[in-house]
Amino acid sequence: METFEAAALILARWDVIGALLVGSVGGVLIGAIPGVGPAVAIAILLPATFSLDPIVGLTVLLGIYGSSMYGGSIPAILINTPGTAVNALTTYDGFPMTTRGEARRALSLAYSASFFGGIFSVICLILFSPVLARVAPMFGSREIFMAAALGLILVVIAHRGQALIAAALACFGILLNTVGLEPVKYSKRYTFDQAWLSGGIDLIVVVLGLFALSQAFFLLQGEDEKVRLTKLRGGLFQGLAELSRHPRVAGVSATFGVLMGMIPGVGEFTAQFMSYTYAQRTSKRPEDFGHGSSEGLIASETANNAVPAAAMVPLLALGIPGEALTAMMLSVFYVHNVVPGPQLFQNDMPFVVALYMALLILNVLVLIFLLFATNGLIKVVKIPNRFLGVCILTLSFVGVYSLRNSLTDCVIAACFGVFGFVLKRLSLPAVPIILGMVLGHIMEVKLRAGMARVKGFGDFFVDRHGDTTELRPVAIILFLMIMGVIALHIRYVLAERRKLKEAKWLTKKESTRFAMQMLRRKNYLSAERGKRAKESRSKYVPRSTDKS
């Protein structure tokens, strides 16, 4: 009870209340503008949050992270263009409802489903807190090293069909993290006697380049499209009543969102896919999915909004981010010397509870704002892309320069912006680079700390005190999970290759059959033509008159 009182006192501060309002309203506005997205907004705001108190800065970023998905459903439903990437599935059923003249119903249902998913995940997070507080102290340096390695592996294999390039980009991120002075003996690594490389490559500079500047370049080289909006009439409260008629779909989708959110590297897309598939298979009208099904809209919106709160579990409990957005938030902790992980639960539990309560309040504020301001909010969809590109470009360079007052950082950010633009045009992921930098740093620090007690591979799993040996069960479980994940991925790759070979073989066999038939036909026709030519020649051959 004392913990909740202390957390309530933190949230009662005027700067935290302001952060709640800015995060909730700002996140909705950013999500409603196609082409911006939470990653760009958080990257731009990161330098500004460094001067704020940790709870204030994190509340703003969390508000933008969670609220943007609410706002992203507006253009997805009205103009068939998702405001954020995770709202892509919303267009499947949201826009067909708009074409039927049910835009108000679709928006109301999307808001209600998002609210349910967000509240469900925060409640789960609060209920899991006592368990996390007990489990977190069992994680030492070796366990956190293995957890970070597991997160990195999951991030790589989550990119199905692009696992090799994702692994290469993650390794590139780890390499970037090693540039500069080594933290223990301060020896130079990959600096090539260049003074500007001695300080290393800042994570925020890379984030702003890969996400904000690359998106600005992408918007500037594109063309603006004329947008026609549907007029909304009436209230938006009917979605809450309609959602109550689908408790099974909403509950299962929120559960998928919570589970997928807690696993590093998985995130919203897998949760949405699983929820949507489940809803379609168990629906009495599966043929309506993709043509304006209310159950499909509930599944997609509930699942993606249940992820943000769940994604905070590995970040707060272990200090391991599962995606780019939580990796950016981790930098806020580092700047203020607040170390997320087991010690945070032991030493500063009111701070953790205050974050949970802030998430809860954010969802309520966003729903109230959307129910009363949607009619005016939809006008932001008409903002031209090139104007957005110029704004993002300007704010990004201001943010980069304000970090260390360094023009070199601006040049580095511009280089990464061009690199991110190339990756975007090639449809390659930039997220593994950021997670490689963050998780690579964690792995290096924890491995150095753990190596003091590790003399062999077996020492990762036991503690030796004289003649006694004590097992480390969490380390063993994490190692088995790493082996299991790798084995499953190898099995998946082999199965895919087998299917590919079978498909090629079948194609080859069919083509061979066809070619053989054509060859036989050709030979037959040639033989027949030869016979006819032979017969015709035989008719005109003069008979021999030689009787001798």
C-alpha positions as CSV (number, residue, x, y, z in Angstrom):
1,M,0.0,0.0,0.0
2,E,2.9,2.3,0.8
3,T,4.3,1.6,-2.7
4,F,1.0,2.7,-4.4
5,E,0.9,5.8,-2.3
6,A,4.4,6.7,-3.2
7,A,3.6,6.1,-6.9
8,A,0.5,8.2,-6.7
9,L,2.6,11.1,-5.2
10,I,4.9,10.8,-8.2
11,L,2.0,11.0,-10.7
12,A,0.5,14.0,-8.9
13,R,3.4,16.2,-9.8
14,W,2.5,19.0,-12.3
15,D,5.3,18.0,-14.8
16,V,4.1,14.4,-14.8
17,I,0.5,15.4,-15.4
18,G,1.7,17.6,-18.3
19,A,3.7,14.7,-19.7
20,L,0.6,12.5,-19.6
21,L,-1.4,15.1,-21.6
22,V,1.4,15.8,-24.1
23,G,2.1,12.1,-24.6
24,S,-1.5,11.0,-25.0
25,V,-2.6,13.9,-27.3
26,G,0.7,14.1,-29.2
27,G,0.8,10.4,-29.8
28,V,-2.7,10.4,-31.3
29,L,-1.8,13.3,-33.6
30,I,1.4,11.6,-34.7
31,G,-0.3,8.3,-35.4
32,A,-3.1,10.0,-37.4
33,I,-0.5,11.5,-39.8
34,P,0.5,8.9,-42.4
35,G,4.2,8.8,-42.9
36,V,5.4,9.9,-39.5
37,G,4.9,7.1,-37.0
38,P,6.0,6.7,-33.4
39,A,9.6,5.7,-34.2
40,V,10.3,9.0,-36.0
41,A,8.5,11.0,-33.2
42,I,10.4,9.3,-30.4
43,A,13.7,9.6,-32.2
44,I,13.1,13.4,-32.6
45,L,12.0,13.8,-29.0
46,L,14.8,11.8,-27.4
47,P,17.3,14.7,-27.1
48,A,14.6,16.8,-25.4
49,T,13.7,14.2,-22.9
50,F,17.3,13.9,-21.6
51,S,16.9,17.2,-19.8
52,L,13.7,16.0,-18.1
53,D,13.2,13.8,-15.0
54,P,13.2,10.1,-15.9
55,I,9.5,9.5,-15.1
56,V,8.6,12.6,-17.1
57,G,10.6,11.7,-20.1
58,L,9.5,8.1,-20.1
59,T,5.8,9.1,-19.7
60,V,6.0,11.3,-22.8
61,L,7.7,8.5,-24.8
62,L,5.3,5.8,-23.5
63,G,2.3,8.1,-24.3
64,I,3.5,8.5,-27.9
65,Y,4.3,4.8,-28.2
66,G,0.9,3.6,-27.1
67,S,-1.3,6.5,-28.3
68,S,0.0,6.5,-31.8
69,M,-1.7,3.1,-32.5
70,Y,-5.1,4.7,-31.5
71,G,-4.5,7.5,-34.0
72,G,-3.1,5.3,-36.7
73,S,-6.5,3.6,-37.0
74,I,-8.1,6.9,-38.2
75,P,-6.4,7.1,-41.7
76,A,-6.5,3.3,-41.9
77,I,-10.3,3.3,-41.7
78,L,-11.1,6.5,-43.5
79,I,-8.7,6.6,-46.4
80,N,-7.3,3.0,-46.5
81,T,-3.8,4.2,-45.5
82,P,-2.4,3.0,-42.1
83,G,-1.1,5.8,-39.9
84,T,1.5,3.5,-38.4
85,A,2.8,0.2,-39.7
86,V,1.0,-1.8,-37.2
87,N,-2.4,-0.5,-38.3
88,A,-2.0,-2.1,-41.8
89,L,-4.3,-5.0,-40.8
90,T,-6.9,-2.5,-39.7
91,T,-7.4,-1.5,-43.3
92,Y,-8.6,-5.0,-44.2
93,D,-11.9,-4.6,-42.4
94,G,-12.0,-0.9,-41.4
95,F,-12.0,0.6,-44.9
96,P,-14.7,-1.7,-46.3
97,M,-16.9,-0.6,-43.4
98,T,-16.3,3.0,-44.5
99,T,-17.2,2.2,-48.1
100,R,-20.5,0.8,-46.7
101,G,-21.2,4.1,-44.9
102,E,-20.2,2.7,-41.5
103,A,-17.1,4.9,-40.8
104,R,-18.4,6.1,-37.5
105,R,-19.1,2.5,-36.3
106,A,-15.6,1.4,-37.5
107,L,-13.8,4.2,-35.7
108,S,-15.8,3.6,-32.5
109,L,-15.1,-0.1,-32.6
110,A,-11.4,0.5,-33.2
111,Y,-11.2,2.9,-30.3
112,S,-13.0,0.6,-28.0
113,A,-10.9,-2.5,-29.0
114,S,-7.7,-0.5,-28.6
115,F,-8.8,0.7,-25.2
116,F,-9.6,-2.8,-24.0
117,G,-6.2,-4.1,-25.3
118,G,-4.3,-1.3,-23.6
119,I,-6.1,-1.7,-20.2
120,F,-5.9,-5.5,-20.3
121,S,-2.1,-5.4,-20.8
122,V,-1.6,-2.9,-18.1
123,I,-3.6,-4.9,-15.6
124,C,-1.6,-8.0,-16.6
125,L,1.6,-6.0,-16.0
126,I,0.4,-4.9,-12.6
127,L,-0.6,-8.5,-11.6
128,F,2.8,-9.8,-12.9
129,S,4.7,-7.2,-10.8
130,P,5.0,-9.4,-7.7
131,V,6.2,-12.3,-9.8
132,L,8.7,-10.1,-11.6
133,A,9.9,-8.7,-8.3
134,R,10.7,-12.2,-7.1
135,V,12.2,-13.6,-10.3
136,A,14.3,-10.5,-11.2
137,P,16.8,-10.9,-8.3
138,M,17.6,-14.4,-9.7
139,F,19.2,-12.8,-12.8
140,G,22.9,-12.2,-12.4
141,S,25.5,-11.1,-14.9
142,R,25.5,-14.5,-16.6
143,E,21.8,-14.7,-16.8
144,I,21.4,-11.2,-18.3
145,F,24.1,-12.0,-20.8
146,M,22.2,-15.1,-21.9
147,A,18.9,-13.2,-21.9
148,A,20.4,-10.5,-24.2
149,A,21.8,-13.2,-26.5
150,L,18.4,-14.8,-26.6
151,G,16.8,-11.5,-27.4
152,L,19.3,-10.9,-30.2
153,I,18.7,-14.4,-31.7
154,L,14.9,-13.8,-31.5
155,V,15.2,-10.5,-33.3
156,V,17.2,-12.1,-36.1
157,I,14.9,-15.1,-36.6
158,A,11.8,-13.0,-36.3
159,H,12.6,-11.6,-39.8
160,R,11.4,-14.6,-41.7
161,G,12.9,-14.7,-45.1
162,Q,15.4,-12.0,-44.2
163,A,17.2,-13.8,-41.3
164,L,20.7,-13.6,-42.9
165,I,20.5,-9.9,-43.7
166,A,19.0,-9.3,-40.3
167,A,21.9,-11.1,-38.7
168,A,24.4,-9.1,-40.8
169,L,22.7,-5.8,-39.7
170,A,22.7,-6.9,-36.1
171,C,26.4,-7.7,-36.3
172,F,26.9,-4.3,-37.9
173,G,25.2,-2.7,-34.9
174,I,27.5,-4.6,-32.5
175,L,30.5,-3.4,-34.5
176,L,29.3,0.2,-34.2
177,N,29.0,-0.2,-30.5
178,T,32.6,-1.3,-30.2
179,V,34.0,1.8,-31.9
180,G,35.7,4.2,-29.5
181,L,37.4,3.8,-26.1
182,E,37.0,0.4,-24.5
183,P,35.3,0.9,-21.1
184,V,37.7,-1.0,-18.8
185,K,41.3,-0.2,-19.9
186,Y,40.3,2.7,-22.2
187,S,42.2,1.3,-25.1
188,K,41.2,2.5,-28.6
189,R,39.0,0.3,-30.8
190,Y,38.5,0.9,-34.5
191,T,39.3,4.6,-34.2
192,F,42.1,4.6,-36.8
193,D,43.7,7.5,-34.9
194,Q,40.7,9.8,-35.7
195,A,39.8,12.0,-32.8
196,W,36.2,12.2,-33.7
197,L,35.9,8.4,-33.4
198,S,37.4,8.3,-29.9
199,G,34.1,9.1,-28.3
200,G,32.3,6.3,-30.2
201,I,29.2,6.5,-32.3
202,D,26.3,7.8,-30.2
203,L,23.1,5.6,-30.3
204,I,20.8,8.6,-30.6
205,V,22.7,9.9,-33.6
206,V,22.2,6.5,-35.3
207,V,18.5,6.3,-34.3
208,L,17.8,9.8,-35.6
209,G,19.6,9.0,-38.9
210,L,18.1,5.6,-39.5
211,F,14.5,6.4,-38.5
212,A,13.9,10.2,-38.7
213,L,16.2,11.4,-41.5
214,S,15.6,8.4,-43.7
215,Q,11.8,9.0,-43.3
216,A,12.3,12.7,-44.2
217,F,14.2,11.7,-47.4
218,F,11.4,9.2,-48.2
219,L,8.7,11.9,-47.8
220,L,10.6,14.5,-49.7
221,Q,11.2,12.4,-52.8
222,G,7.5,11.3,-52.9
223,E,4.5,13.1,-54.3
224,D,1.5,14.4,-52.4
225,E,-1.8,12.6,-52.9
226,K,-5.3,14.2,-52.8
227,V,-7.2,12.9,-49.8
228,R,-11.0,12.8,-49.7
229,L,-12.4,12.4,-46.2
230,T,-15.8,11.0,-45.2
231,K,-17.9,13.2,-43.0
232,L,-18.7,11.7,-39.6
233,R,-22.0,12.2,-38.0
234,G,-23.2,11.2,-34.6
235,G,-21.5,9.9,-31.5
236,L,-18.7,7.4,-31.1
237,F,-19.9,5.6,-28.0
238,Q,-21.6,2.7,-29.7
239,G,-18.3,0.7,-30.1
240,L,-18.1,0.0,-26.4
241,A,-21.5,-1.7,-26.5
242,E,-20.6,-3.6,-29.7
243,L,-17.3,-4.7,-28.2
244,S,-19.1,-6.3,-25.2
245,R,-20.8,-8.7,-27.7
246,H,-17.4,-10.2,-28.7
247,P,-15.7,-10.9,-25.3
248,R,-14.0,-14.1,-26.6
249,V,-12.3,-12.5,-29.6
250,A,-11.2,-9.4,-27.5
251,G,-9.9,-11.5,-24.6
252,V,-7.9,-13.9,-26.8
253,S,-6.5,-11.1,-28.9
254,A,-5.4,-9.2,-25.9
255,T,-3.8,-12.3,-24.5
256,F,-1.8,-12.8,-27.7
257,G,-0.7,-9.2,-27.6
258,V,0.6,-9.5,-24.0
259,L,2.4,-12.8,-24.7
260,M,4.0,-11.6,-27.9
261,G,4.9,-8.3,-26.4
262,M,6.9,-9.9,-23.6
263,I,9.0,-11.9,-26.1
264,P,11.9,-9.7,-27.5
265,G,11.8,-9.3,-31.3
266,V,8.3,-10.6,-31.9
267,G,6.0,-7.6,-31.3
268,E,2.7,-6.4,-32.8
269,F,2.7,-8.0,-36.2
270,T,2.9,-11.6,-34.9
271,A,0.3,-10.8,-32.3
272,Q,-2.0,-9.4,-34.9
273,F,-1.5,-12.3,-37.3
274,M,-2.3,-14.9,-34.6
275,S,-5.3,-12.9,-33.3
276,Y,-6.8,-12.3,-36.7
277,T,-6.3,-16.0,-37.7
278,Y,-7.9,-17.2,-34.5
279,A,-10.9,-14.8,-34.9
280,Q,-11.4,-15.9,-38.5
281,R,-11.2,-19.6,-37.8
282,T,-13.6,-19.5,-34.9
283,S,-16.1,-17.0,-36.4
284,K,-19.6,-18.0,-37.6
285,R,-19.1,-15.8,-40.6
286,P,-15.4,-16.2,-41.7
287,E,-16.3,-15.1,-45.3
288,D,-16.8,-11.5,-43.9
289,F,-13.1,-11.2,-42.9
290,G,-11.4,-8.7,-45.3
291,H,-14.8,-7.3,-46.3
292,G,-15.7,-5.3,-43.2
293,S,-15.9,-7.8,-40.3
294,S,-16.3,-6.3,-36.9
295,E,-14.5,-9.3,-35.3
296,G,-11.5,-8.8,-37.6
297,L,-11.3,-5.1,-36.7
298,I,-11.5,-6.0,-32.9
299,A,-8.8,-8.7,-33.3
300,S,-6.3,-6.5,-35.0
301,E,-6.8,-3.4,-32.9
302,T,-6.9,-5.2,-29.6
303,A,-3.7,-7.2,-30.2
304,N,-1.6,-4.3,-31.3
305,N,-2.5,-2.1,-28.4
306,A,-1.9,-4.8,-25.9
307,V,1.8,-5.0,-26.9
308,P,3.3,-1.6,-25.6
309,A,2.7,-2.3,-22.0
310,A,3.9,-5.9,-22.3
311,A,7.0,-4.8,-24.1
312,M,8.0,-3.0,-20.9
313,V,8.4,-6.3,-19.1
314,P,11.8,-7.3,-20.5
315,L,12.9,-3.7,-20.4
316,L,12.1,-3.1,-16.8
317,A,12.8,-6.5,-15.4
318,L,16.0,-7.3,-17.2
319,G,17.0,-4.1,-18.9
320,I,16.7,-5.8,-22.3
321,P,14.7,-4.0,-25.0
322,G,12.7,-6.1,-27.4
323,E,12.3,-3.6,-30.2
324,A,13.6,-0.3,-31.5
325,L,11.1,1.9,-29.5
326,T,12.0,0.3,-26.2
327,A,15.7,0.5,-27.1
328,M,15.2,4.3,-27.5
329,M,13.5,4.4,-24.1
330,L,16.4,2.5,-22.6
331,S,18.7,5.4,-23.5
332,V,16.6,7.7,-21.3
333,F,17.4,5.4,-18.3
334,Y,21.1,5.4,-19.1
335,V,21.3,9.2,-19.4
336,H,19.8,9.6,-15.9
337,N,21.9,6.7,-14.4
338,V,18.8,4.7,-13.7
339,V,19.7,1.1,-14.4
340,P,16.6,-1.0,-15.4
341,G,16.7,-4.6,-14.3
342,P,16.6,-6.6,-11.1
343,Q,17.9,-3.7,-8.9
344,L,15.1,-1.4,-10.1
345,F,12.5,-3.7,-8.7
346,Q,14.4,-4.0,-5.4
347,N,15.3,-0.4,-4.9
348,D,12.8,1.8,-6.7
349,M,9.5,-0.1,-6.8
350,P,7.4,3.1,-6.6
351,F,9.0,4.3,-9.8
352,V,7.9,1.0,-11.5
353,V,4.4,1.2,-10.2
354,A,4.2,4.9,-11.2
355,L,5.0,3.9,-14.8
356,Y,2.3,1.2,-14.7
357,M,-0.3,3.7,-13.4
358,A,0.8,6.2,-16.0
359,L,0.1,3.7,-18.8
360,L,-3.3,3.1,-17.3
361,I,-4.1,6.8,-17.2
362,L,-2.8,7.3,-20.7
363,N,-5.3,4.9,-22.2
364,V,-8.2,6.6,-20.4
365,L,-7.0,10.1,-21.6
366,V,-6.6,8.9,-25.2
367,L,-10.1,7.3,-25.3
368,I,-11.7,10.5,-23.9
369,F,-9.8,12.7,-26.3
370,L,-10.7,10.6,-29.3
371,L,-14.4,10.3,-28.4
372,F,-14.7,14.1,-28.4
373,A,-12.1,15.3,-30.9
374,T,-12.2,12.9,-33.8
375,N,-14.2,15.2,-36.1
376,G,-11.5,17.9,-35.9
377,L,-8.6,15.4,-35.7
378,I,-9.2,13.8,-39.1
379,K,-8.1,17.1,-40.8
380,V,-4.4,16.3,-40.0
381,V,-4.6,13.5,-42.6
382,K,-4.4,16.3,-45.2
383,I,-1.0,17.7,-44.2
384,P,1.3,17.4,-47.3
385,N,4.0,14.8,-47.2
386,R,6.8,17.2,-48.3
387,F,5.9,19.7,-45.6
388,L,6.2,16.9,-43.1
389,G,9.5,15.9,-44.6
390,V,10.9,19.4,-44.2
391,C,9.7,19.5,-40.6
392,I,11.2,16.2,-39.7
393,L,14.5,17.0,-41.4
394,T,14.8,20.3,-39.5
395,L,13.8,18.9,-36.1
396,S,16.2,15.9,-36.6
397,F,19.2,18.0,-37.3
398,V,18.4,20.4,-34.4
399,G,18.1,17.4,-32.1
400,V,21.4,15.8,-33.2
401,Y,23.3,19.1,-32.9
402,S,21.8,19.7,-29.4
403,L,23.3,16.4,-28.1
404,R,26.9,17.5,-28.1
405,N,27.0,20.7,-30.2
406,S,28.9,18.7,-32.8
407,L,28.7,19.1,-36.5
408,T,30.4,15.7,-36.9
409,D,27.3,14.1,-35.3
410,C,25.1,15.9,-37.9
411,V,27.3,14.4,-40.7
412,I,27.2,10.9,-39.1
413,A,23.4,11.2,-38.8
414,A,23.1,12.3,-42.4
415,C,25.1,9.3,-43.5
416,F,22.9,6.9,-41.5
417,G,19.9,8.7,-42.9
418,V,21.0,7.9,-46.4
419,F,21.8,4.3,-45.3
420,G,18.3,4.0,-43.8
421,F,16.7,5.4,-46.9
422,V,18.5,2.7,-49.0
423,L,17.4,0.0,-46.6
424,K,13.8,1.4,-46.8
425,R,13.8,1.3,-50.6
426,L,15.2,-2.2,-50.6
427,S,12.6,-3.3,-47.9
428,L,15.3,-4.3,-45.5
429,P,14.9,-3.9,-41.7
430,A,16.8,-1.2,-39.8
431,V,15.7,-2.4,-36.4
432,P,18.5,-5.1,-36.0
433,I,21.1,-2.3,-36.2
434,I,19.7,-0.5,-33.2
435,L,19.1,-3.7,-31.2
436,G,22.6,-4.9,-32.1
437,M,24.1,-1.7,-30.6
438,V,22.0,-1.9,-27.5
439,L,22.1,-5.6,-26.8
440,G,25.8,-5.8,-27.9
441,H,26.6,-3.2,-25.2
442,I,24.7,-5.2,-22.6
443,M,26.3,-8.4,-23.6
444,E,29.8,-6.9,-23.4
445,V,29.3,-5.4,-20.0
446,K,27.7,-8.4,-18.5
447,L,30.2,-10.8,-20.0
448,R,33.1,-8.8,-18.6
449,A,31.4,-8.8,-15.2
450,G,30.6,-12.5,-15.3
451,M,34.0,-13.6,-16.6
452,A,35.5,-13.0,-13.1
453,R,33.8,-16.2,-11.9
454,V,33.8,-18.1,-15.1
455,K,36.8,-20.3,-15.9
456,G,35.1,-22.7,-18.2
457,F,31.9,-23.1,-20.2
458,G,30.3,-25.1,-17.3
459,D,30.8,-22.2,-14.9
460,F,28.0,-20.3,-16.7
461,F,25.6,-22.7,-15.0
462,V,27.0,-23.3,-11.5
463,D,28.5,-21.3,-8.6
464,R,31.4,-22.9,-6.9
465,H,32.0,-22.2,-3.2
466,G,35.0,-24.3,-2.1
467,D,33.9,-27.9,-2.4
468,T,30.2,-27.1,-2.8
469,T,28.6,-26.5,-6.2
470,E,25.3,-24.7,-6.6
471,L,23.3,-24.8,-9.8
472,R,22.0,-21.6,-11.5
473,P,18.6,-22.8,-12.8
474,V,17.7,-19.5,-14.7
475,A,21.0,-19.7,-16.6
476,I,20.3,-23.4,-17.5
477,I,16.7,-22.5,-18.7
478,L,17.9,-19.6,-20.8
479,F,20.6,-21.8,-22.4
480,L,18.1,-24.5,-23.2
481,M,15.8,-21.8,-24.6
482,I,18.6,-20.5,-26.9
483,M,19.3,-24.1,-28.1
484,G,15.6,-24.7,-28.6
485,V,15.0,-21.5,-30.6
486,I,18.1,-22.2,-32.8
487,A,16.9,-25.8,-33.4
488,L,13.4,-24.8,-34.2
489,H,14.7,-22.2,-36.7
490,I,17.0,-24.7,-38.3
491,R,14.1,-27.1,-38.6
492,Y,12.0,-24.3,-40.2
493,V,14.7,-23.4,-42.7
494,L,15.2,-27.1,-43.7
495,A,11.5,-27.5,-44.1
496,E,11.3,-24.4,-46.2
497,R,14.2,-25.6,-48.4
498,R,12.6,-29.0,-48.7
499,K,9.3,-27.4,-49.9
500,L,11.3,-25.2,-52.3
501,K,13.1,-28.2,-53.8
502,E,9.9,-30.1,-54.1
503,A,8.3,-27.2,-55.9
504,K,11.2,-26.9,-58.2
505,W,11.2,-30.6,-58.9
506,L,7.6,-30.6,-59.7
507,T,8.0,-27.7,-62.0
508,K,11.0,-29.3,-63.6
509,K,9.1,-32.6,-64.0
510,E,6.1,-30.9,-65.5
511,S,8.3,-29.0,-67.9
512,T,10.2,-32.1,-68.8
513,R,7.0,-33.9,-69.5
514,F,5.8,-31.1,-71.7
515,A,9.2,-30.9,-73.5
516,M,9.2,-34.7,-74.0
517,Q,5.7,-34.6,-75.5
518,M,6.7,-31.8,-77.8
519,L,9.9,-33.7,-78.7
520,R,7.9,-36.8,-79.5
521,R,5.4,-34.9,-81.5
522,K,8.2,-33.3,-83.4
523,N,9.9,-36.6,-84.1
524,Y,6.5,-38.2,-85.1
525,L,5.8,-35.3,-87.5
526,S,9.3,-35.5,-88.9
527,A,9.0,-39.2,-89.5
528,E,5.7,-38.9,-91.1
529,R,7.0,-36.1,-93.4
530,G,10.0,-38.3,-94.3
531,K,7.7,-41.2,-95.2
532,R,5.5,-39.0,-97.4
533,A,8.5,-37.5,-99.1
534,K,10.0,-40.9,-99.7
535,E,6.7,-42.2,-101.2
536,S,6.4,-39.2,-103.4
537,R,9.9,-39.6,-104.7
538,S,9.4,-43.3,-105.3
539,K,6.5,-42.5,-107.7
540,Y,8.7,-40.4,-110.0
541,V,11.7,-42.7,-110.1
542,P,11.9,-44.1,-113.7
543,R,11.8,-47.8,-114.0
544,S,15.0,-49.4,-115.3
545,T,14.8,-50.7,-118.9
546,D,18.0,-52.6,-118.7
547,K,17.0,-56.2,-119.3
548,S,20.5,-57.5,-119.3
